[in-house]
């Protein structure tokens, strides 16, 4: 199986299945001497855990990280950083009925046709359980980015038809985790929770949108052709389970604007607190990226998540012989994955930024 490694200089390889013994990862390319807080990594992992609300999966995993190599006396050594997260609350018997069934909108058929065998226990390798490793690796990447003053903040801006009313400039990071849906708008958060609770009683699910903003990214990150920063961000986000869309800057709304409206007019070149030059513009429809390379302005984007495919009610489907069957869902599932996906979006953003930050340093050697 290919495609288990992400990044060019700062590289993450993940392994493990949803209901296997453990999941884990190996980070290569992390600089030596970076001070690492395992408490921060564990706290970041805890934000992703199941069972944190009445509408999240009740699966109870401690998600305790076990660092095997690459960190000594709380500092990176430059060697590969290997770590494990053991699966403890796995119940493969809950999925026995899925052994010969193709669940609607899941990877069951496509996986089976590609490999000729599939782990039907919660999706196996294609399960979102794998994203816990991304979150842990993203926390390590954040330690590297912290040295450059780069800040990454994501939040839920919509669940189903309920949307946030605040603009980007009104967001307070301290408000994001004040409620179970990770929404900094308290009024919208109440409506989102009510909406999800109603869907739960009907055995249905919802999707939503996560916004993310990157502050203090230095100008000059990204490559001008295939490895444009927004292209790598898009790949990172679209590699997350259930993601169906990505837009940055003005996004799709920019296609309806005239060039005279959309152009970001330069006001001057300034030096930030970190001593890096950045271009100040009257507007930021470019989303902080021009020609695939950062210009020092804030980078912002949105990620769209589909509704959870597993419903807690009967669905019509087919078995592996193509015969119609009625699927009776069992197991433990989220009504909406979006709140738990906030740290995943932040983690994948950190992996991309860290990789390009280190690439930029190498290009100037």
C-alpha positions as CSV (number, residue, x, y, z in Angstrom):
1,X,0.0,0.0,0.0
2,X,1.4,3.4,-1.0
3,X,0.6,6.8,0.3
4,X,1.3,6.5,4.0
5,X,3.9,9.2,4.1
6,X,3.2,13.0,4.1
7,X,5.8,15.8,3.6
8,X,9.1,16.5,1.9
9,X,11.6,17.5,4.6
10,X,9.4,17.2,7.7
11,X,7.9,13.8,6.9
12,X,5.3,11.8,8.7
13,X,4.6,8.1,8.1
14,X,1.6,6.6,9.9
15,X,0.5,3.0,10.5
16,X,-2.2,1.0,12.2
17,X,-5.9,0.2,11.9
18,X,-9.0,1.3,13.8
19,X,-9.4,-1.9,15.7
20,X,-5.9,-3.2,15.7
21,X,-3.5,-3.4,18.6
22,X,-2.2,0.2,18.1
23,X,-1.8,3.1,15.7
24,X,1.5,4.9,15.4
25,X,3.8,7.2,13.4
26,X,7.3,8.1,12.6
27,X,8.5,11.7,12.0
28,X,11.7,12.2,10.0
29,X,13.4,15.5,9.3
30,X,12.6,17.2,12.6
31,X,15.5,19.5,13.6
32,X,17.6,18.6,16.7
33,X,17.3,20.7,19.8
34,X,13.6,21.6,19.6
35,X,12.1,21.7,23.1
36,X,9.1,19.3,23.2
37,X,6.3,19.4,25.8
38,X,4.6,16.0,26.0
39,X,1.9,17.6,28.1
40,X,1.1,19.9,25.1
41,X,1.0,16.9,22.7
42,X,-1.3,15.0,25.0
43,X,-3.5,18.0,25.5
44,X,-3.8,18.5,21.7
45,X,-4.7,14.8,21.4
46,X,-7.3,15.1,24.1
47,X,-9.2,17.7,22.0
48,X,-9.7,15.1,19.3
49,X,-10.9,12.3,21.6
50,X,-14.3,10.7,21.3
51,X,-16.9,10.8,24.1
52,X,-16.6,14.5,24.8
53,X,-20.3,15.3,24.1
54,X,-23.6,13.6,23.8
55,X,-23.5,13.6,20.0
56,X,-19.9,12.3,19.6
57,X,-18.9,8.7,19.4
58,X,-18.9,7.2,22.9
59,X,-15.8,5.1,22.2
60,X,-13.5,5.6,25.2
61,X,-9.9,5.7,24.1
62,X,-7.3,7.3,26.4
63,X,-5.2,8.2,23.4
64,X,-2.1,8.2,25.6
65,X,1.0,8.8,23.5
66,X,4.1,6.6,24.0
67,X,7.2,8.2,22.5
68,X,9.7,5.5,21.6
69,X,12.6,7.4,20.0
70,X,13.9,10.8,18.9
71,X,13.3,12.8,22.1
72,X,15.8,12.9,25.0
73,X,15.5,15.1,28.0
74,X,12.5,16.9,26.4
75,X,14.5,17.8,23.3
76,X,14.6,16.4,19.8
77,X,17.8,14.6,18.9
78,X,17.5,14.8,15.2
79,X,16.8,11.1,15.0
80,X,13.4,9.8,13.7
81,X,10.7,10.4,16.3
82,X,8.6,7.3,16.7
83,X,5.5,7.0,18.8
84,X,2.5,4.7,19.5
85,X,-1.1,5.1,20.7
86,X,-2.6,1.8,21.8
87,X,-6.2,0.9,21.0
88,X,-7.9,-0.2,24.2
89,X,-11.6,0.2,23.6
90,X,-11.9,-1.6,20.4
91,X,-14.9,-3.9,19.8
92,X,-14.5,-5.7,16.5
93,X,-17.6,-7.8,17.2
94,X,-19.7,-4.7,16.5
95,X,-18.7,-4.9,12.9
96,X,-19.1,-8.6,12.2
97,X,-22.4,-7.8,10.3
98,X,-20.4,-5.6,7.9
99,X,-18.1,-8.4,6.8
100,X,-20.0,-9.0,3.6
101,X,-21.8,-5.6,3.3
102,X,-20.9,-2.5,1.4
103,X,-21.9,0.5,3.5
104,X,-23.4,3.5,1.7
105,X,-20.8,6.3,1.0
106,X,-18.0,4.3,2.7
107,X,-14.7,3.0,1.2
108,X,-15.8,-0.6,1.5
109,X,-16.3,-1.4,-2.3
110,X,-13.5,0.8,-3.6
111,X,-11.1,-0.7,-1.0
112,X,-12.2,-4.2,-1.8
113,X,-11.8,-3.8,-5.5
114,X,-8.4,-2.2,-5.2
115,X,-6.8,-4.7,-2.7
116,X,-9.0,-7.8,-2.8
117,X,-9.2,-7.8,1.0
118,X,-10.5,-5.3,3.5
119,X,-10.5,-4.9,7.3
120,X,-14.2,-4.4,7.9
121,X,-13.6,-3.5,11.6
122,X,-14.6,0.1,11.6
123,X,-13.0,0.7,8.3
124,X,-9.5,-0.5,9.3
125,X,-6.8,1.7,7.8
126,X,-9.4,4.1,6.2
127,X,-10.9,4.9,9.6
128,X,-10.6,8.4,11.0
129,X,-8.9,6.7,14.0
130,X,-5.7,7.2,12.0
131,X,-6.0,10.9,12.4
132,X,-4.9,10.7,16.0
133,X,-1.4,10.1,14.8
134,X,-1.6,13.2,12.5
135,X,-2.7,15.3,15.6
136,X,0.3,14.0,17.6
137,X,2.7,14.8,14.7
138,X,1.1,18.2,14.2
139,X,1.7,19.0,17.8
140,X,5.4,18.3,17.3
141,X,5.4,20.5,14.2
142,X,3.9,23.3,16.2
143,X,6.9,23.2,18.5
144,X,9.1,23.9,15.5
145,X,6.7,26.7,14.2
146,X,6.6,28.3,17.7
147,X,10.2,29.3,17.3
148,X,9.2,31.4,14.3
149,X,6.1,32.9,16.0
150,X,3.7,31.2,13.6
151,X,0.2,30.7,15.1
152,X,-2.5,28.4,13.8
153,X,-6.2,28.6,14.9
154,X,-9.2,26.7,13.6
155,X,-12.8,26.7,14.6
156,X,-16.2,25.5,13.6
157,X,-18.1,28.1,11.5
158,X,-21.0,26.0,10.4
159,X,-22.8,22.7,11.2
160,X,-25.6,21.8,8.8
161,X,-27.6,24.9,8.1
162,X,-26.4,26.8,11.2
163,X,-23.6,29.2,10.5
164,X,-21.5,31.6,12.6
165,X,-22.2,35.3,12.4
166,X,-18.8,36.6,13.5
167,X,-16.1,37.7,11.0
168,X,-12.5,36.6,11.0
169,X,-11.4,39.6,13.0
170,X,-13.9,38.9,15.8
171,X,-12.7,35.4,16.6
172,X,-11.2,34.9,20.1
173,X,-9.3,31.6,20.4
174,X,-10.3,31.4,24.1
175,X,-14.0,31.2,23.0
176,X,-13.5,28.2,20.6
177,X,-13.3,25.6,23.3
178,X,-16.0,27.1,25.5
179,X,-18.5,24.7,24.1
180,X,-18.7,21.2,22.8
181,X,-19.1,22.2,19.1
182,X,-15.8,24.3,19.1
183,X,-17.7,27.4,17.8
184,X,-16.6,30.8,19.1
185,X,-20.0,32.3,18.5
186,X,-22.1,31.3,21.6
187,X,-25.5,31.9,19.9
188,X,-24.6,29.8,16.9
189,X,-23.1,27.2,19.2
190,X,-26.4,26.7,21.1
191,X,-28.3,26.3,17.8
192,X,-25.7,23.8,16.5
193,X,-26.0,21.7,19.7
194,X,-29.8,21.7,19.5
195,X,-29.6,20.8,15.8
196,X,-27.3,17.8,16.5
197,X,-29.3,16.6,19.4
198,X,-32.4,16.6,17.2
199,X,-30.6,14.6,14.5
200,X,-29.4,12.1,17.0
201,X,-33.0,11.3,18.0
202,X,-33.7,10.6,14.4
203,X,-30.6,8.5,13.8
204,X,-29.3,11.0,11.3
205,X,-26.1,12.9,10.9
206,X,-24.7,16.3,9.7
207,X,-21.7,17.9,8.1
208,X,-20.2,21.3,8.5
209,X,-17.4,23.8,7.9
210,X,-14.1,24.5,9.7
211,X,-12.3,27.8,9.2
212,X,-8.6,28.2,9.8
213,X,-6.3,31.2,10.0
214,X,-2.5,31.2,10.1
215,X,-0.8,34.3,11.6
216,X,2.8,35.4,11.4
217,X,3.8,33.1,8.7
218,X,6.9,34.6,7.1
219,X,6.9,35.7,3.5
220,X,8.6,33.2,1.2
221,X,7.1,29.9,2.1
222,X,5.9,27.7,-0.7
223,X,7.2,26.8,-4.2
224,X,6.0,28.4,-7.4
225,X,5.0,25.4,-9.5
226,X,3.6,22.1,-8.2
227,X,4.3,22.7,-4.5
228,X,2.4,25.9,-4.1
229,X,1.6,26.4,-0.4
230,X,-2.2,26.5,-1.1
231,X,-1.8,23.3,-3.2
232,X,-0.2,21.5,-0.3
233,X,-2.7,22.8,2.2
234,X,-5.5,21.6,-0.1
235,X,-4.0,18.1,-0.3
236,X,-3.5,18.1,3.4
237,X,-7.1,19.0,4.1
238,X,-8.6,16.8,1.4
239,X,-6.7,13.8,2.9
240,X,-8.7,14.1,6.1
241,X,-11.6,11.7,6.3
242,X,-15.0,13.2,5.3
243,X,-13.6,16.4,3.7
244,X,-15.3,17.3,0.5
245,X,-14.1,20.9,-0.2
246,X,-11.3,23.4,0.3
247,X,-11.1,27.1,-0.5
248,X,-8.6,29.8,0.5
249,X,-8.6,33.5,0.4
250,X,-11.7,34.8,-1.5
251,X,-12.3,31.2,-2.7
252,X,-15.3,30.6,-4.9
253,X,-16.9,34.0,-4.1
254,X,-13.9,35.6,-5.8
255,X,-14.9,34.2,-9.2
256,X,-17.9,36.6,-9.2
257,X,-15.7,39.7,-8.6
258,X,-14.1,41.9,-11.1
259,X,-10.3,42.2,-11.3
260,X,-10.5,45.8,-10.1
261,X,-12.4,44.6,-7.0
262,X,-10.3,41.6,-6.3
263,X,-6.7,42.9,-6.7
264,X,-5.0,43.4,-3.3
265,X,-3.4,46.9,-3.6
266,X,0.0,47.1,-1.9
267,X,0.4,49.7,0.8
268,X,4.0,49.1,1.7
269,X,6.7,46.6,2.9
270,X,7.1,46.3,6.7
271,X,9.1,44.3,9.2
272,X,7.2,42.2,11.8
273,X,8.2,41.5,15.4
274,X,10.2,38.4,14.2
275,X,12.3,40.7,11.9
276,X,10.8,39.3,8.7
277,X,9.6,41.5,5.8
278,X,6.0,41.3,4.8
279,X,3.8,43.0,2.2
280,X,0.9,45.0,3.6
281,X,-2.1,45.3,1.3
282,X,-5.4,47.1,1.5
283,X,-7.3,43.9,1.2
284,X,-6.4,40.2,1.5
285,X,-8.4,38.4,-1.1
286,X,-5.2,36.4,-1.9
287,X,-5.4,34.8,1.5
288,X,-1.8,35.6,2.3
289,X,-0.5,33.6,-0.7
290,X,0.5,34.9,-4.1
291,X,2.1,32.8,-6.8
292,X,2.0,29.9,-4.4
293,X,4.3,31.7,-2.0
294,X,3.4,33.5,1.2
295,X,3.6,37.3,1.3
296,X,3.5,37.7,5.1
297,X,-0.3,38.5,5.4
298,X,-2.6,36.2,7.3
299,X,-3.4,32.9,5.5
300,X,-7.0,31.8,5.8
301,X,-9.1,29.0,4.4
302,X,-12.2,26.9,4.9
303,X,-12.7,23.2,4.9
304,X,-16.1,21.5,4.2
305,X,-17.0,18.1,5.8
306,X,-19.7,15.8,4.5
307,X,-22.3,14.3,6.9
308,X,-21.3,11.2,8.7
309,X,-22.1,8.2,6.4
310,X,-23.0,5.8,9.2
311,X,-26.6,6.4,10.3
312,X,-28.1,4.9,13.4
313,X,-31.1,3.7,11.4
314,X,-31.7,1.1,8.7
315,X,-30.3,1.8,5.2
316,X,-30.7,0.0,1.9
317,X,-27.4,-1.3,0.4
318,X,-25.9,-4.4,-1.3
319,X,-23.7,-7.2,-0.1
320,X,-20.4,-8.3,-1.8
321,X,-22.3,-10.4,-4.3
322,X,-24.4,-7.4,-5.4
323,X,-27.6,-8.5,-3.8
324,X,-29.8,-5.9,-2.0
325,X,-29.8,-6.0,1.7
326,X,-31.0,-3.9,4.6
327,X,-28.1,-2.6,6.8
328,X,-28.9,-2.3,10.5
329,X,-26.2,0.0,11.9
330,X,-24.5,-0.8,15.2
331,X,-21.4,0.4,16.9
332,X,-20.4,3.9,18.2
333,X,-20.5,6.8,15.8
334,X,-20.5,10.6,15.8
335,X,-23.6,12.5,14.7
336,X,-21.1,15.1,13.3
337,X,-17.3,14.8,13.1
338,X,-16.7,18.5,12.6
339,X,-16.1,19.5,16.3
340,X,-13.6,16.7,16.8
341,X,-11.9,17.6,13.4
342,X,-10.8,21.1,14.6
343,X,-7.4,19.9,16.0
344,X,-7.0,17.6,12.9
345,X,-7.2,20.7,10.6
346,X,-4.8,22.5,12.8
347,X,-2.4,19.6,12.9
348,X,-2.4,19.1,9.1
349,X,-1.9,22.8,8.7
350,X,1.1,22.6,11.1
351,X,2.6,19.7,9.1
352,X,2.4,21.7,5.9
353,X,3.8,24.9,7.4
354,X,6.6,23.1,9.2
355,X,7.6,21.3,6.0
356,X,7.7,24.5,3.9
357,X,9.4,26.4,6.7
358,X,12.3,23.9,6.8
359,X,12.4,23.8,3.0
360,X,12.7,27.6,2.9
361,X,15.6,27.4,5.4
362,X,17.4,24.8,3.2
363,X,16.9,26.8,0.0
364,X,18.8,29.7,1.5
365,X,21.8,27.6,2.7
